[in-house]
Amino acid sequence: MAIDWYEEFVDLDYTPAPDELVALFSFEPAEGISREEAVGRIASESSTGTWTTLFTLPPRMKALQATAFSIEGNYVKIAYPLDLWEEGNVVQLLSGIAGNIFGMKALANLRLIDAALPSEYLRHFKGPHFGMDGIRDMMGVYDRPLTGAVPKPKVGFTAAEHAEIGFETWMGGFDFVKDDENLTSMPFNRFDDRVRLLAEKRDQAEQATGEAKSAFINITADTETMKKRADLLAEFGWNYAMIDVVVTGTAAVATLRDYCSDLGLAIHAHRAMHAAFDRNPKHGISMQFLAKIMRLVGVSQIHTGTAVGKLVGTKAEATLLADMLREQRTSPVHHTALEQDWGAIKSAFPVSSGGLHPGLVPDVLDIYGADLVLLVSGGIHGHPEGTRAGATATMQAIEAWQDGESLEEKAKSAPELSKALEKWGHYKPK
């Protein structure tokens, strides 16, 4: 008499229907567990199964079972019937394909690499409100990357000091000033004060330069507080809100997407805590899937790494992330990504940040191209002549890249860039 029924969730001759969601996992069975049993357990636990055979099971339940249909080494593709997923509820999706399965004793390691979302599932989501074209229209910047910087150190400045550094950043040619992930509303820098004082400096910078200036001001908190903070941003004429999207969760981001859209605010998504899920290459959830989910629920941009700065990530990973956010249709990459047609879902900007300075700008732009939000923070504030000169040096580095000119050649007529190269050269932080 059979005790379990995991083998019923494996069919290597199965072809997924067009409206089925397909997930790609890497897995390592625990000792004594075969590959077939391991993938059967994944499909079972993430759909309709349980640990034992049941006394009664309506025949219609068969149609709701997930099916592991492709096993290649330690990679498996699992197809999920559309009816398993509530319309427009990405939180429920994660409870299935990224839920209990990570705690199963039958698996030594499990990693959710990607999921191909069918058009029938996508149509219940709004995606980004603006898209890359909308953001460019908002800022009046069309021929180069958008640029921004965090006042450094990331926390410790008063609201007035923060705003003054922001002014210098804008006056050096940058588009955005950014809060870092752990700056919200502390005793030394209250959110309301920062919003107001930055708005005053923004207006001064716009008048002086004739350019649109903005900021990614961090509203991260409980959902109701985030709504109140978004209201204040709109009151002071801001067009962006920043959210630490991993720590707040997909439910909060989905709620704030609509709330911010009604206020005319784009969402800058910081990925703080992502590495707790994606740094171990054998277990957890890939960054590309986290970013895919955030495009689905509607952020306008999200951090994707630099490949040349201080944070973990390769050129291949950065390119994959950028394509997934920017393209309307992406091609499959063997054991790395599934094909995805985004349909009517708009694009989102990748954001490159972490340990950058003017000497690394060409390296980053060679990877990403011009459709990018480029954040250079310590690498402008550490300039020998100060923040404004550091921002100017970065803009000069962008110009050199656009013109196909080396930084050394550009520096002959760009004193700010020359000083930056004297300090940092092409140093890549560890």
C-alpha positions in Angstrom: 0.0 0.0 0.0 1.4 3.4 -1.0 2.1 5.9 1.7 3.1 9.0 -0.3 2.2 10.1 -3.8 5.0 12.3 -4.9 5.6 10.4 -8.1 2.2 11.6 -9.3 3.6 15.1 -9.6 6.3 14.2 -12.0 5.7 13.6 -15.7 8.7 14.1 -18.0 6.5 13.8 -21.1 4.2 16.6 -20.0 4.0 19.8 -22.1 2.7 22.9 -20.2 -0.3 24.7 -21.4 0.1 28.3 -22.6 -1.7 29.6 -19.6 0.3 27.7 -17.0 3.0 29.4 -14.9 6.4 27.7 -15.2 9.0 27.9 -12.4 12.7 27.1 -12.7 14.4 25.8 -9.6 17.8 24.4 -8.8 17.7 21.7 -6.1 19.9 19.3 -4.1 18.1 16.3 -2.6 18.9 15.4 1.0 20.7 12.1 1.6 18.7 9.1 0.6 16.2 11.1 -1.6 16.2 10.5 -5.4 16.1 13.5 -7.8 12.6 12.4 -9.0 11.3 12.2 -5.5 12.8 15.5 -4.6 11.2 17.4 -7.5 7.9 15.5 -6.9 8.0 16.9 -3.3 8.6 20.4 -4.6 5.7 20.2 -7.0 3.5 18.6 -4.4 4.1 21.0 -1.6 3.8 24.0 -3.8 0.4 23.0 -5.2 -2.2 20.4 -4.0 -0.1 17.7 -2.4 0.6 16.6 1.2 2.9 14.0 2.7 0.6 11.0 2.4 -2.1 9.5 0.2 -5.6 10.6 1.0 -8.7 8.6 1.6 -10.9 10.6 -0.7 -9.8 12.9 -3.5 -12.2 14.4 -6.0 -11.2 13.6 -9.6 -11.2 17.3 -10.5 -8.2 17.8 -8.1 -5.9 16.2 -10.6 -6.2 19.2 -12.9 -4.8 21.5 -10.1 -1.6 19.5 -9.5 1.7 21.0 -10.4 3.8 18.9 -12.7 7.6 18.6 -12.7 8.2 18.1 -16.4 11.9 18.7 -17.1 14.9 17.6 -15.0 18.4 18.5 -16.2 21.0 17.6 -13.6 20.0 19.6 -10.5 17.6 21.9 -12.4 13.9 21.3 -12.7 11.0 23.1 -14.4 7.6 22.8 -12.8 4.3 23.8 -14.5 1.4 25.2 -12.4 -2.2 25.4 -13.5 -3.4 29.0 -13.7 -6.3 28.3 -11.3 -3.9 27.8 -8.5 -3.2 31.5 -8.4 -5.5 34.3 -7.2 -5.9 37.0 -9.8 -3.6 40.0 -9.1 -2.3 38.6 -5.8 1.5 38.2 -6.0 1.7 37.6 -2.2 -0.3 34.4 -2.7 1.9 33.4 -5.6 5.0 33.7 -3.4 3.3 31.6 -0.7 3.1 28.8 -3.3 6.3 28.8 -5.3 8.4 30.4 -2.6 6.7 29.1 0.5 7.0 25.9 2.6 9.1 24.2 -0.1 12.2 26.0 1.3 11.8 24.2 4.6 11.4 20.7 3.4 13.8 18.1 5.0 13.9 16.2 1.8 15.9 19.0 0.2 19.4 20.0 1.2 19.2 23.1 -1.0 16.5 24.8 -3.1 16.7 28.0 -5.2 13.8 29.6 -7.1 15.6 31.0 -10.1 12.8 32.4 -12.3 9.2 32.0 -13.1 7.6 32.6 -16.5 4.3 34.5 -16.0 1.6 33.8 -18.6 -0.3 36.6 -20.2 -3.5 35.5 -18.4 -1.8 36.0 -15.1 -0.1 39.3 -16.0 -3.2 41.0 -17.2 -4.4 41.4 -13.6 -1.4 43.6 -12.7 -0.8 47.2 -13.5 3.0 47.2 -13.5 5.0 50.5 -13.3 2.8 53.7 -13.6 5.4 55.6 -15.7 7.8 53.3 -17.5 11.2 54.4 -18.5 9.8 56.8 -21.2 7.5 58.4 -18.6 10.4 58.9 -16.2 12.5 60.5 -18.9 9.6 62.8 -19.8 9.2 63.7 -16.1 12.8 64.7 -15.8 13.4 66.0 -19.3 16.5 63.8 -19.7 16.7 61.7 -22.9 20.2 61.2 -24.0 22.1 59.9 -21.0 21.7 57.9 -17.8 19.8 59.6 -15.0 22.1 60.4 -12.1 21.8 60.6 -8.3 23.7 60.4 -5.1 23.2 59.6 -1.4 24.7 62.1 1.1 27.5 60.2 2.8 27.8 59.0 5.5 24.4 57.5 4.9 23.0 58.5 8.3 24.0 61.1 10.7 23.4 64.4 8.9 20.7 66.8 10.1 17.9 67.6 7.7 19.5 71.0 7.0 22.9 69.4 6.4 21.3 66.7 4.2 19.6 69.4 2.1 22.7 71.4 1.7 24.6 68.4 0.4 21.7 67.7 -1.9 21.9 71.2 -3.3 25.6 70.8 -4.1 24.8 67.4 -5.7 22.2 69.0 -8.0 24.4 72.0 -8.8 27.1 69.5 -10.0 24.6 68.3 -12.7 22.9 65.4 -11.0 19.2 64.7 -11.3 18.5 63.1 -8.0 19.4 63.2 -4.3 18.7 59.9 -2.5 18.1 58.8 1.0 19.9 55.5 1.9 18.0 52.5 3.0 18.2 53.0 6.8 17.4 56.8 6.8 13.7 57.3 7.5 12.7 59.6 10.4 15.3 59.7 13.1 15.7 62.3 16.0 18.6 64.0 14.2 16.8 64.0 10.7 13.0 63.9 10.8 11.3 63.0 7.6 9.1 66.0 7.5 12.0 68.4 8.0 14.0 66.7 5.3 11.1 66.8 2.8 10.6 70.6 3.4 14.2 71.7 3.4 15.1 69.6 0.4 12.2 71.1 -1.5 13.6 74.6 -0.8 17.0 73.6 -2.1 15.4 71.8 -5.1 13.6 75.0 -6.1 16.8 77.0 -5.8 18.8 74.5 -7.9 16.1 74.3 -10.6 16.0 78.1 -10.8 19.8 78.3 -11.0 20.3 75.5 -13.6 17.0 75.5 -15.6 16.9 71.7 -15.1 14.4 69.5 -13.3 15.7 68.2 -10.0 14.2 65.5 -7.7 14.9 63.2 -4.9 14.3 59.6 -3.7 13.1 60.3 -0.2 12.6 57.1 1.9 9.1 56.6 3.2 9.7 53.1 4.5 7.6 52.2 7.5 4.3 50.5 8.2 1.8 50.9 5.3 -0.3 53.7 6.8 2.7 55.7 7.8 4.0 55.3 4.2 0.8 56.7 2.9 1.0 59.8 5.1 4.6 60.3 4.0 3.7 60.0 0.4 1.0 62.6 0.9 3.6 65.0 2.3 5.9 64.3 -0.7 3.1 65.3 -3.1 2.3 68.3 -1.0 5.9 69.6 -1.5 5.9 68.9 -5.2 8.0 65.8 -5.3 7.5 63.2 -8.0 9.2 60.2 -6.4 8.9 58.1 -3.2 11.6 55.6 -2.1 10.6 52.3 -0.5 12.8 49.5 0.9 10.8 46.9 -1.0 12.1 43.7 0.3 11.8 44.6 4.0 8.3 46.1 3.5 7.1 43.2 1.4 5.2 42.8 -1.8 1.8 43.5 -0.1 2.9 46.9 1.0 4.6 47.7 -2.3 1.4 46.7 -4.2 -0.7 49.0 -2.0 1.7 51.9 -2.3 2.0 51.5 -6.0 -1.6 52.6 -6.5 -1.5 55.1 -3.7 1.6 56.8 -5.1 0.3 56.6 -8.7 -2.7 58.6 -7.6 -0.4 61.2 -6.2 1.8 61.3 -9.3 4.7 59.6 -7.5 7.1 57.1 -9.1 8.6 54.5 -6.8 12.3 54.1 -6.3 12.8 50.5 -5.0 15.8 49.9 -2.7 16.6 46.2 -2.4 18.0 46.2 1.2 17.9 42.7 2.6 17.9 41.0 -0.8 21.1 39.2 -0.2 19.5 37.3 2.7 17.5 35.6 -0.1 19.8 35.6 -3.1 23.5 35.6 -2.0 23.8 31.8 -1.5 23.8 30.5 -5.1 22.4 27.1 -4.0 19.5 28.3 -1.9 16.8 31.0 -1.6 15.4 33.2 -4.3 17.4 34.9 -7.2 17.6 38.6 -7.4 16.2 38.5 -10.9 13.0 36.9 -9.6 12.7 39.5 -6.8 13.2 42.3 -9.4 10.7 40.6 -11.7 8.1 40.6 -9.0 8.7 44.3 -8.3 8.3 45.2 -11.9 5.0 43.2 -11.9 3.7 45.1 -8.8 4.8 48.4 -10.2 8.0 50.0 -9.1 9.6 52.4 -11.5 13.2 51.3 -10.8 15.1 48.9 -8.6 18.8 48.4 -7.6 20.5 45.8 -9.6 24.2 46.1 -8.7 27.3 47.3 -10.5 29.5 44.3 -11.1 32.5 46.7 -10.6 31.7 48.3 -7.3 31.7 47.1 -3.7 28.7 44.8 -3.7 28.4 41.1 -4.9 27.3 40.6 -8.4 28.7 39.8 -11.9 28.4 41.4 -15.3 26.2 38.6 -16.5 23.9 39.0 -13.5 23.7 42.8 -14.0 22.9 42.4 -17.7 20.3 39.8 -17.1 18.6 42.0 -14.5 18.7 45.0 -16.7 17.1 43.1 -19.7 14.4 41.7 -17.4 13.4 45.2 -16.2 13.7 47.1 -19.5 12.7 44.7 -22.3 9.2 43.9 -23.4 10.2 40.4 -24.2 13.2 38.5 -22.9 14.7 35.2 -24.2 15.5 32.2 -22.1 19.0 31.7 -20.8 20.0 28.1 -20.1 19.5 27.2 -16.4 19.4 31.0 -15.6 16.2 32.6 -17.0 12.9 31.7 -18.7 11.3 33.4 -21.6 9.1 36.3 -20.6 6.6 38.4 -22.6 5.5 41.3 -20.5 2.6 42.3 -22.8 1.3 45.7 -21.7 3.4 45.9 -18.5 5.7 48.9 -18.8 9.4 48.9 -18.3 11.4 49.9 -15.2 14.9 51.3 -14.9 17.8 49.3 -13.4 19.7 51.2 -10.8 23.4 50.8 -10.5 25.0 51.8 -7.1 27.6 50.8 -4.6 31.2 51.8 -4.5 31.2 53.8 -7.7 33.3 56.9 -8.6 34.0 58.7 -11.9 36.8 56.3 -12.9 34.3 53.4 -13.0 31.6 55.2 -14.9 32.6 53.8 -18.4 32.7 50.3 -17.0 29.2 50.5 -15.6 27.8 52.1 -18.8 29.5 49.5 -21.0 27.4 46.9 -19.0 24.1 48.8 -18.8 24.1 51.3 -21.6 22.3 54.7 -21.2 18.9 53.4 -19.9 20.0 53.4 -16.3 19.8 55.3 -13.0 23.4 55.7 -12.0 24.1 56.4 -8.4 27.5 57.7 -7.5 27.7 58.7 -3.8 30.9 58.3 -1.9 32.6 58.8 -5.3 31.3 62.4 -5.5 31.5 63.4 -1.9 35.0 62.2 -1.6 36.2 64.3 -4.4 39.2 66.5 -3.4 37.2 69.6 -4.2 33.9 68.6 -2.7 30.5 67.3 -3.7 29.7 69.7 -6.5 33.1 69.0 -8.2 32.6 65.3 -7.7 29.2 65.4 -9.4 30.6 67.5 -12.2 33.4 64.9 -12.7 30.9 62.1 -13.0 28.9 64.0 -15.6 32.2 64.6 -17.5 32.9 60.8 -17.3 29.4 60.2 -18.8 30.2 62.7 -21.6 33.5 60.9 -22.3 31.7 57.5 -22.6 29.0 59.0 -24.9 31.7 60.5 -27.1 33.9 57.3 -27.2 36.7 59.2 -25.5 38.9 57.8 -22.8 38.7 59.4 -19.3 42.3 60.3 -19.5 41.8 62.2 -22.7 38.7 63.9 -21.4 40.5 64.9 -18.2 42.8 67.1 -20.2 39.9 69.6 -20.6 37.9 68.6 -17.5 39.7 69.6 -14.3 37.1 68.0 -12.0 37.5 64.7 -13.7 41.3 65.1 -13.6 41.2 65.5 -9.8 38.9 62.5 -9.5 41.3 60.3 -11.5 44.3 61.5 -9.4 42.5 60.2 -6.3 40.8 57.0 -7.5 42.0 56.2 -11.0 40.1 53.1 -12.0 40.1 51.5 -8.6 37.5 48.9 -7.9 36.4 48.8 -4.2 36.5 45.4 -2.4 
